[in-house]
Structure formats: C-alpha cells, structure tokens
C-alpha cells in the first residue's frame, strides 16, 4: 500500500539504471506503490499503476529518478561526477529485507569495519573509532561527518597495504548516503562513492553504489568486485538487525561515541517528521 507520509512522497528516488532501460517496460514498486517505467517518444516515463499521468523524472548519476509527490528542490549535486577524468563504476542493484534507512545508517558506521569487512576495511587490533565531527548543515539541509579516520588494511583494489583512511560522510537526502575518501599521494583529491537507495516497501529496499574514482590502473572487474564484496557483507548485517525499521525514539537503542553520525542522522529524520521506514511509520 502506498504510503501517506508526505515527507517520503516528496523526495527524489533512483529507481532504475539508465543502461537497463529498453523497449520492455520495467514494473517495480516505490514506497509501496506499483510503478511502471517505459521508454516514451521523448525519453523515459514513469507512472503509477492505473494512473495515466506521468510522474516527474530526471536522469542523473547514471540513474533514472522519480518522485510520487512534489519535491521542494532538485536532486543534489556531486562535484566529482562532472570530472571527465574519473572512472565511473555503477555496481548493480542489491535487494535487502530492511528499511532503506537502516542501510544508510550501516553505511555511516565505521565501528563494524574490523568485524564485518575483516582484512579489507578493518582488522584487529585496530578497532577504535577516533573521535570525529557530525553535524546537520542547516544551510543545505544535509548531514555531514568530517575528520573521520580509520585504519584500513586494503584501502582500494590497487593499494593492498594498510594505512589510515581519511573519510568524509554525507547524507544529502534521507535515502542517499555518500562517502568521500581522500586519495593517498595527491593534493587533496577525493574518491566519491554514493549509495542510492530505492525503497520498495517500509521493510524492503534495493540499493546501488556508484563510484567516481581517480584510480586509472585497476581493471573495471577488480573495482566492481571490491565494492560488491563489501556491500554483500553489509547485507548480512543489515538484514539481521531488529527491528527491520529504524527507531527514532530517544533511548530506543543506546549509542556510543562512535555512533555520532547515526545520532545526527536520526535527529535530522525526526526533525523532518519522516515516518516511512521507521518504527513510527509502522504504528
């Protein structure tokens, strides 16, 4: 059943990869509503099932975006996506039995690196999350976590030696999360990794990482496999969290210092009044 949550309805969502669009219609769901994606005479079109009126569409970041409501702003920007020298790697959709908000929160969590992504993004005894800064940036209405550092035994597909990664996290809208990772031996260049989440139902979503990388040496297969291994490891953790929906009530889950970004993210969602994908929305 389609949600009545106006906050969720008025967001933009990536619902398909542009490369997957063809002559055959794509039927899927968004926020509990059946939708159909077709190739019209002037480009892709999206409609709710049984409704001839087209929904708004945008083509951005290799994806087709739509909304079931009236978004207050255009889709956010990613500066790295305008750099023609970047390797652009879409990693494919992965379906998860969990709220899309849980997926965002897991992406923000550095503390699980040594235990879930062992010998890739983390390892023992390097389990401590150094203090970092989390904030809601009111001028752009986004959540940011800066000054993040974590020891990673294999930072990228082409750098297998361990080193401290310099990271920045960004949540530009409730169902999108990004990671900026400083590229070693450069003058401040950063790789950008975005995770676009397509919420099918309150407790079911699919998500796709898209990466804008400076790496010009690793093969496309190596870059893709590196990210897919990490994402599939995360899926096991996310699907086993209970409840499947994200609690926003204070003290419903006890945070630690390492959860600073999660605390800011939940506070931001609560301020917005978002219900879809939360335990409040299931009430």
C-alpha positions as CSV (number, residue, x, y, z in Angstrom):
1,X,0.0,0.0,0.0
2,X,1.3,3.4,-1.0
3,X,2.5,5.5,2.0
4,X,0.7,8.6,3.1
5,X,3.9,10.1,4.5
6,X,4.3,13.5,2.8
7,X,8.0,13.7,3.7
8,X,8.7,10.4,1.9
9,X,6.5,11.2,-1.0
10,X,8.2,14.5,-1.8
11,X,11.7,13.0,-2.1
12,X,13.6,12.1,-5.3
13,X,14.4,8.4,-5.7
14,X,16.7,6.5,-8.1
15,X,14.5,3.7,-9.4
16,X,16.5,2.3,-12.3
17,X,19.9,2.3,-14.0
18,X,19.7,4.2,-17.3
19,X,21.6,1.3,-19.0
20,X,18.8,-1.1,-18.1
21,X,16.0,0.9,-19.8
22,X,14.8,-0.6,-23.1
23,X,11.8,-1.4,-25.1
24,X,10.3,-3.6,-22.4
25,X,8.5,-1.8,-19.5
26,X,10.0,-2.2,-16.0
27,X,7.4,-2.8,-13.3
28,X,8.5,-2.2,-9.7
29,X,7.4,-0.5,-6.5
30,X,8.2,2.7,-4.8
31,X,7.1,3.5,-1.3
32,X,4.6,0.7,-1.5
33,X,3.1,1.9,-4.8
34,X,3.3,-0.1,-8.0
35,X,5.0,1.9,-10.8
36,X,5.9,1.3,-14.4
37,X,8.9,2.7,-16.3
38,X,8.7,2.9,-20.0
39,X,10.6,4.4,-22.9
40,X,8.4,7.2,-24.3
41,X,8.9,9.2,-27.5
42,X,10.9,11.9,-25.6
43,X,12.7,9.7,-23.1
44,X,11.9,7.6,-20.0
45,X,8.5,7.9,-18.4
46,X,7.3,6.7,-15.0
47,X,3.7,6.2,-14.0
48,X,1.8,4.9,-11.0
49,X,-0.2,1.7,-11.8
50,X,-3.6,2.7,-13.1
51,X,-2.8,6.4,-13.4
52,X,-2.1,7.8,-16.9
53,X,-0.5,11.0,-15.5
54,X,3.3,10.8,-15.7
55,X,5.4,11.3,-12.7
56,X,8.4,13.8,-12.7
57,X,11.6,12.2,-14.0
58,X,15.3,13.2,-14.0
59,X,18.3,11.5,-15.5
60,X,21.3,11.9,-13.2
61,X,24.3,9.9,-11.9
62,X,23.6,7.1,-14.5
63,X,20.2,6.6,-12.9
64,X,16.6,7.4,-13.6
65,X,15.0,9.4,-10.7
66,X,11.3,10.0,-9.9
67,X,9.0,11.1,-7.1
68,X,5.5,10.3,-6.1
69,X,5.0,13.8,-4.7
70,X,6.3,17.3,-5.3
71,X,9.9,17.7,-4.4
72,X,10.8,21.1,-2.9
73,X,14.2,21.1,-4.6
74,X,16.1,19.5,-7.4
75,X,18.4,16.5,-6.9
76,X,21.6,17.3,-5.0
77,X,24.9,17.5,-6.9
78,X,28.1,15.5,-6.7
79,X,31.0,17.6,-7.9
80,X,33.1,14.6,-8.8
81,X,30.5,13.5,-11.3
82,X,31.5,16.4,-13.5
83,X,35.1,15.4,-13.7
84,X,35.7,13.7,-17.1
85,X,38.9,12.1,-15.9
86,X,37.1,10.0,-13.3
87,X,36.4,6.3,-13.6
88,X,32.6,5.9,-13.2
89,X,31.6,2.5,-11.8
90,X,28.0,1.6,-11.2
91,X,28.0,-1.6,-9.0
92,X,24.5,-3.0,-9.6
93,X,21.4,-3.3,-7.5
94,X,21.2,-5.4,-4.4
95,X,17.9,-6.1,-2.7
96,X,17.7,-6.2,1.1
97,X,14.9,-7.1,3.6
98,X,15.3,-4.0,5.7
99,X,14.3,-0.4,5.8
100,X,16.4,1.8,3.5
101,X,17.1,4.0,6.5
102,X,18.9,1.1,8.2
103,X,21.0,0.7,5.1
104,X,22.1,4.4,5.3
105,X,22.9,4.0,9.0
106,X,25.0,0.9,8.4
107,X,26.9,2.8,5.7
108,X,27.7,5.5,8.2
109,X,29.0,3.0,10.8
110,X,32.8,2.7,10.9
111,X,32.8,0.6,14.1
112,X,31.8,-2.6,12.2
113,X,34.7,-2.4,9.7
114,X,37.1,-4.8,11.6
115,X,34.4,-7.4,12.3
116,X,32.3,-7.4,9.1
117,X,34.9,-6.3,6.5
118,X,37.9,-8.1,8.1
119,X,41.2,-7.5,6.3
120,X,39.6,-5.2,3.8
121,X,38.2,-2.1,5.5
122,X,39.3,-3.0,9.1
123,X,41.2,-5.5,11.2
124,X,42.1,-6.3,14.8
125,X,43.6,-4.8,16.9
126,X,42.7,-1.5,15.1
127,X,39.1,-1.4,16.3
128,X,38.8,2.0,17.9
129,X,36.9,4.7,16.0
130,X,38.8,8.0,16.6
131,X,36.6,11.0,17.6
132,X,35.1,12.8,14.6
133,X,32.6,15.6,14.0
134,X,29.0,15.1,13.0
135,X,26.6,17.9,12.2
136,X,23.3,18.9,10.5
137,X,24.2,21.6,7.9
138,X,21.2,23.7,8.0
139,X,22.2,25.9,5.0
140,X,22.0,22.8,2.7
141,X,19.8,20.6,4.9
142,X,22.3,17.7,4.9
143,X,24.1,15.5,7.5
144,X,27.9,15.5,7.4
145,X,30.5,13.6,9.3
146,X,34.0,15.0,8.9
147,X,37.5,14.4,10.3
148,X,36.9,10.7,10.1
149,X,40.0,8.4,10.3
150,X,40.1,4.6,10.3
151,X,42.9,2.1,9.7
152,X,42.2,0.0,6.6
153,X,44.3,-2.9,5.6
154,X,43.3,-2.6,2.0
155,X,42.1,0.9,1.1
156,X,41.4,0.2,-2.6
157,X,41.7,-2.6,-5.1
158,X,45.1,-1.2,-6.2
159,X,46.6,-0.4,-2.7
160,X,46.7,-3.6,-0.7
161,X,49.0,-2.2,2.0
162,X,47.4,-1.0,5.2
163,X,47.1,2.7,6.1
164,X,44.8,5.2,7.8
165,X,42.0,6.3,5.5
166,X,40.8,10.0,5.7
167,X,37.0,9.9,5.2
168,X,34.0,12.3,5.0
169,X,30.4,11.1,5.1
170,X,27.5,13.0,3.6
171,X,23.7,12.3,3.7
172,X,22.1,14.7,1.1
173,X,18.6,13.2,1.5
174,X,17.1,10.5,3.7
175,X,17.6,7.6,1.2
176,X,21.0,8.6,-0.1
177,X,24.4,8.4,1.6
178,X,27.9,9.2,0.3
179,X,31.5,8.6,1.2
180,X,34.4,10.8,0.2
181,X,37.8,9.1,0.7
182,X,41.0,11.1,0.3
183,X,43.2,9.6,-2.4
184,X,46.8,8.9,-1.0
185,X,49.7,10.8,-2.5
186,X,47.5,13.5,-4.1
187,X,46.9,17.1,-3.3
188,X,43.5,16.7,-1.6
189,X,41.8,14.6,-4.3
190,X,38.9,12.5,-3.1
191,X,37.1,9.5,-4.5
192,X,33.3,9.8,-4.2
193,X,31.1,6.8,-3.5
194,X,27.4,7.2,-3.5
195,X,24.7,4.7,-2.3
196,X,21.3,5.3,-4.0
197,X,18.5,3.5,-2.2
198,X,15.2,2.6,-3.8
199,X,12.7,1.9,-1.0
200,X,10.2,-0.6,-2.3
201,X,8.3,-1.1,1.0
202,X,8.9,0.1,4.5
203,X,11.0,-3.0,5.2
204,X,12.2,-3.9,1.7
205,X,14.6,-1.9,-0.4
206,X,17.3,-2.2,-3.1
207,X,20.4,-0.1,-3.3
208,X,23.2,0.5,-5.8
209,X,26.7,2.0,-5.1
210,X,28.0,4.3,-7.9
211,X,31.7,5.3,-7.6
212,X,33.6,8.2,-9.2
213,X,37.3,7.1,-8.8
214,X,40.7,8.5,-9.6
215,X,42.2,5.0,-10.0
216,X,43.3,4.6,-13.6
217,X,45.2,1.3,-13.2
218,X,42.8,-1.3,-11.6
219,X,40.6,-3.2,-14.0
220,X,36.9,-2.5,-14.1
221,X,36.3,-6.0,-12.8
222,X,38.6,-5.5,-9.8
223,X,36.9,-2.2,-8.9
224,X,33.5,-3.7,-9.2
225,X,34.3,-6.9,-7.2
226,X,36.0,-4.9,-4.4
227,X,32.8,-2.9,-3.8
228,X,30.4,-5.8,-4.3
229,X,32.2,-7.9,-1.8
230,X,31.9,-5.1,0.8
231,X,28.2,-4.5,0.0
232,X,27.2,-8.1,0.2
233,X,28.9,-8.5,3.6
234,X,26.9,-5.5,4.7
235,X,23.6,-7.0,3.5
236,X,24.0,-9.9,6.0
237,X,24.4,-7.5,8.9
238,X,21.5,-5.1,7.8
239,X,19.0,-7.9,7.3
240,X,19.7,-9.3,10.7
241,X,19.1,-6.1,12.6
242,X,15.9,-5.9,14.7
243,X,13.6,-4.2,14.2
244,X,13.9,-4.0,10.5
245,X,12.6,-0.5,10.6
246,X,14.7,2.4,12.1
247,X,13.7,3.5,15.6
248,X,13.8,7.3,16.0
249,X,12.6,7.4,19.6
250,X,15.3,8.6,22.1
251,X,17.0,5.8,24.0
252,X,15.3,3.1,21.9
253,X,18.9,2.0,21.0
254,X,21.9,3.1,23.1
255,X,24.5,4.9,21.1
256,X,28.2,5.1,21.7
257,X,30.7,7.8,20.8
258,X,31.4,6.0,17.5
259,X,27.7,6.5,16.6
260,X,27.9,10.3,16.4
261,X,26.8,10.3,12.7
262,X,23.9,8.0,13.4
263,X,22.7,10.2,16.2
264,X,22.8,13.2,13.9
265,X,21.1,11.3,11.1
266,X,18.2,10.1,13.3
267,X,17.7,13.6,14.8
268,X,17.6,15.0,11.3
269,X,15.0,12.4,10.2
270,X,12.9,13.1,13.3
271,X,13.0,16.9,12.7
272,X,11.7,16.3,9.2
273,X,8.9,14.2,10.5
274,X,9.7,11.2,8.3
275,X,7.6,8.1,9.2
276,X,8.1,5.8,6.2
277,X,10.8,3.2,7.1
278,X,10.7,4.0,10.8
279,X,9.0,2.2,13.7
280,X,6.7,5.2,14.0
281,X,5.5,4.6,10.4
282,X,4.6,1.0,11.3
283,X,2.4,2.1,14.2
